[in-house]
């Protein structure tokens, strides 16, 4: 009997091919994605700290204004 499509890999051969494809293509994508995520988090820490400090100053200013308005009443 002659196969119509040539030599088709079986179950174990397909598993090895998929494992190699995962290592060749998937691992670099995971490493690249992880490095981009970590780089983004490290750069965002400074701006979040500054924004948090600005919000705390604004809350303190608003509390002082509320206290001043309560004293006037």
Secondary structure, 3 states (H helix, E strand, C coil): CCCCCCCCCCHHHHHHHHHHHHHHHHHHHHHHHHHHHHHHHHHHHHHHHHHHHHHHHHHHHHHHHHHHHHHHC
